[in-house]
């Protein structure tokens, strides 16, 4: 299994300058290759006899001309431009497969990173050896044992990090998921996650808490003269605050997803339309502050690592409108209504807890379904169990 470990670096001024140059070379090579790819593709449309562009042909072309046209590329490791073009090839592969959008040009200050292959660097204790630079101190050792596949040096605000990808066959250091049954998880903007057990996990809401400082620093940047040293200082302060908000959010998401995958073998969540929610100007900021997409991504890979299972319910499943006691579904339930009473059985429900219980019940019924659809059977064979396509959503299992 491929696992990436992101570690902070402690470079000297000389080493940080090298990192910035290598990132610039990688960014230039990526943008150059993207422009060439577009040009060659247009030529292929006019003349079908010409060969289509590929990352291999662009790498060979760059190697042939860089000594004459781009001699400054030789000041850094050769992996920086070559790996950047390989990443462009992967980006186009994902685009043609429908998994990603069309590749865009990289921007300085936003995409400051470069990659190196496993034969070009080595790791020893809490140090990493970069080709052409020497040993650089890391803040900690690599946690995972296995074959090192690649490394990516990147900059976040004014700090440098290295992400080391390790192919580890042994995950025995992780405790298996406890057998506490299934749990339903309802995501929201008031509480990050509400469990079917009645627990509510409050989100850190880092962006909302630091919004006043964020606006003040943004005004400070806009008032500085373009190209001045004071503007660069103000931009560094602003980028540090953005990084801090991201760290707080990721820390909370990692803690709650680790707790869920450690305690429960089966976790049921909804397939939320996050893109559509972001179009609502009343809740867009709160939705982005919670990080719903990252929550699901972390939950899926951690459940896979611990031998657990994730059940994703269709976004049109009426989890909030359905009474978890009798199964009656109300026609209209505005978001402003946080508690409601079932008109059929008289049960009083907390909106989020009721939705989480319905998700848990659906997960339990779908895992023991007798329809024979894909996903039933052995739980360990499926990281994310597809929703049943044969059962009626409104039917109640006996």
N, C-alpha and C positions, 0 to 999 in steps of 0.2 A: 504494500500500500504506500502511495506517495504522500508524504507529510512535509509541509513547509514550516520551518522554525524561523521566525523573524526576530533578529537580535540587534540591539543598539550597538553602534560603533563609537569608538573614542579616538578619532583620527587627529593627527597633528595638522597644523596649518598647511604644510606641504601636501599631506595626504588628502585633505579636504579639497585642495586646489586640483589635485589629480582626479578626484572623483567628479568634480564639476566639469573638467575637460572631457573625461570619458563619457559623461552623460550627454554633453553637447555633441560629441562625435556620433553617439548612438542615435540621438534625436535627428541629426542632419542626415545620417544614412537612412533612417526610416522615412523621412520626408522625401529624400531624393528618390528612393525606391518606389514610393507611392506615386510620385509624379511620373516616373518612367513607366510604371505599370499602367497608369491611365493613358499615357501617350501610345505605348505599344498596343494597348487594347483597341484604341481608336484606329490605329493602322490596320489591325487585324480585321476590323469591321469593314474597312474599305477594300482590303485585299485579303481574302480568306486563305490564300496560299501561305501567308506568313505565319510563323509559329506564335502561339500565345505566350504571354509573359509568365514567368514562374520565379519563385524566390531563388532557385538554384542558378538560373541564367543571370539574374540581377546581381547575385553575389559574385559570379565570375566576371561580369562586366565591371563591377566596382573595383575588384582586385586588379584589373588590367589598367585602369585609368587613375587610381588614387595617388600613385607616386608622382604622376605628372600634374594632375589637376588639384588634388587634395593632399599635399604632402604633410599637412598638420595632423592628419589622421594617424600617422606613424608614431606620434608622441605618446599614444596610449595603447592598451592591449588590442590586438587584432580582433578579439572576441566582441568588442563593443559594437562595431558596425555590422559584423557578420551575424551575430545573434539578433540584432535589431531587424535585419531583413528577414531572418527566419521567423520572427514573431509576426512580421507583416504577412508572410505566407500563411501562418496559422489564422490570422485575422480574416484573410480572404476565404480560407477554407470554412471558417465558421459562418461567414456572410453567405456563401453559396449554399450552405446547408440550412440556412434560415435560423441560425442560433444567435446571430448578432447583426448589428447594423453595418453599413458600409464603412470601412476604415477611414479615419480622419487624420489630418496632419497633427503632429505633436507640437506642443507649445512650451517654450522655455518658462521655467518656474512652476509648471504644472506637471510635466512628464520628465522629471529629472531622475533618470535611472539608466542603468546598463547591466547586461547579464554576461556571465562567464560560464563556460562549460566546465565539467568536473575534472578534466585533465589539465586545466589551466590554473587551478588554485588548490590549496590544501588547508586543512584545519588542524590545529594542535592546541589542546586545552582551550583557553579563552582567547586564542589568536587566530587570524586568518591571513594567509599569504596571497596577496594580489600580484599578478604578473606585472613586472616593470615598476613595482612600488615597494614590495617587501611586506613585512608583517604589520598587521593593524590590530589593535586591541579591540576585543569584543567585551560586552558587559557580562556575558555568561557563556557557559559551554553549550554545545549542541545537546539537546535533551534526548534525541532519538538515536538509536544504534541501527546501522545499516549502510547501504551504499549511497554515497552522496552523488546526486544526479546533476545539479546545477546550483548556481548562486546568482542573486540579483541584488545589486547595491542601489538603494534609492534614497531620496531626500524627502523628509516630511518637515515642513517649516524650515528650521535651520539645523536639524539633526539628521544624521546619516544612519541608515539601517542596512543590514544584509539579511536577505531571506534565503535560507539554505534548504533546498528540497532533498529529502532523504527517502530512499526506497527501503522501508523497514518491513520485514516479514513477520515480526513479533510484536504483538500488542498486549503482551501479558502484564505490562506495567499498569494497564487500565483495569480497574475493577469492573466486573460484569454488572449489567443492570439488575437491580433488586427486583424480586418478584412481587411487586405491589399492585399487580393488575394493570388495567388501562386507566388513562386519565385524559380528560378533555381539556383543551386549552383555548380560551377565548381571548383574542387580542383586542386591545382598545386603547383609547387616547387618555382616558382618566387613570386607568390602571394598565400597566404594560401587559400583564397576563392574569387572567382569572382562571383558577383550576376548578375542576368538578368536585374537588374535596372541600371547596369553600375558601381556599387560600387566595389571597390577592397580592400580586407582586407589583409594587409601585415602581414606575419608571423613574429614572434619574431626572429626566426633562432638563438636560444640561443646556440645550440651546435656549430654552425659555428662561432659565435661571441666569444665564450670562448674556442675554440679549441686550441689556442696557449697556454693558461694557463693549459688546460687539459693535453696536451702533456708534459709540463714541470713538472707537478706534477706526472705524470705517470713515467717519467724517474727518478724522485726523489725516488719513491717507489722501483723501480727495482734496484737502486744502494745501498739500505740499506740492512744490514745483516738480514737474516731470523731469526725471534724470538727476535730481539732487540727492545728496547723501541722506538728508533728513527724510525724504520720501522712502528710501530703502529701509531706514530704521523703523519707520512707521509700518511699512509692509511686513517686516519681520515680526513686529509685535502682534499685528493682526493675524498672521499665519500661525503664530504660536497659540493664540486663543482658539482659532479654528481647530488646531490639532488637539488642544486640551478637551474641547467639546467632543471630538471624535473618540478620544481615549476614555472619557467618562462613559459614553454610550456603549462602546465595545466592552468595557469592563462589566457593566451591568448585564449585557446580553450574554456574555460568556458565563457569568455566574448562574443565571437562571436556566440556561440551556444545559449546562453541566449538571445542575441539580435535578432537572427533569429526566435526563437520560440515565442518570445514576439510580434514581428511585423507581422509575416506571419502565416496564418493558415495552409497552405500547402507548404511544402518544398520538392523540388525534387533534388536528388543527384544520382550519378552514383555508380554502384557496382564495385568499382575499384579492380583490381587484385594486391593488395599490396604485396603479397608474390612474384609474378612474377616481380614486379617493384624493389623489394629489391635484385633480382638477377642481376640487371643491375648495374655494378660497377660505372657507370658514374653518376647515379642519386640516388643510394641507400642511401647515407648519407643524402642528401637533403630530400628524402621521409621520412626517419626515424625522421628527425628533425622536420617535420611538424606534424606528428602524425595523419595520415588519419584515422586509425582504431578508435582511441580515439575520434576523431571528430564525426564520425558516431554514436558511442555508446552514447556520451553525447547528440547528437541531437535527438536520438530516445527516450530516457527516458524523456527528458525535454518536447518534443512535446506531449508525452503521459500524462504527469502531467498537461499540460496547455490545453489539449483538442485539440491539433493540429494533423497534419497528415504528415507522411513522405512517399514519393513515391521514390522507389529505381528502377532505370532504369538498364536494362541489360548492362553489360560491353562492349558488341559488338555494342551497339547503336552508330551510327556515329554522335555524337553531334558536334564534331569539324569540320568534313568534309562537313556537310550539311549546305547549305545557309539558314539562318533564314528568308530571304525575299521571295525567290521563291521555296525553297525546293530542289534545285538541289544538288546532292552529288558528290564531286570530288573524283577521284580514289586514288590519293596519296597526302598526306599532311604531310611532315616531321615535327618533333618536333621543328626544328630550325626556321620554318616559323611561326612568331607570328602574322602577318597580311596578308590577302589574298583577292583577288578580284574574285567574282563569274564570271565565263566565260559566264554564261547564261544571267544574268540580270545586271551585272556590279556593283553590290553592294560591297562596301568595308567593310571588317569585321576585327575586333579584334578577334583573335582566341578564347580567353577565354570568352569574352562577348558573342560571337556568340554561343559557346557551352552552356553557361548558359541560353540563350534565347531559344534554342532548347529544353533544359531540362524542362524549364517552360512550353513551348507549349505542350510537351508530357504529363506533369502532368495534365494540364487542359483538354486535350483530353481524357486521360485515366480515369479521375474521372467522366466524363459524358458519358463514353462508353455505348453503347447499347447492347453489346455482352452478358451481364449478367454473366461475370466471377466473381470469388471470389475477393472481394475488392471493387466492385462498390456498390453504395448505400450510406448508412449512413457513413459519414466520421469518426465520433467519435468512431465507433466500431472497427477501424483498426489503430493500432499504425504505422505499416509499411505496406503500400499497395503493394501487389504483382504485378509484371508487367504482363500486359495482355499477354495471350498465344494464343489468337485467332486472334487478329489483326496483319496485316503485319507491320513489323517495318518500312518499307520504304513507307507505305501508308500515304497519307496526308488527314487529316480530313477536311471536307467541312463545 
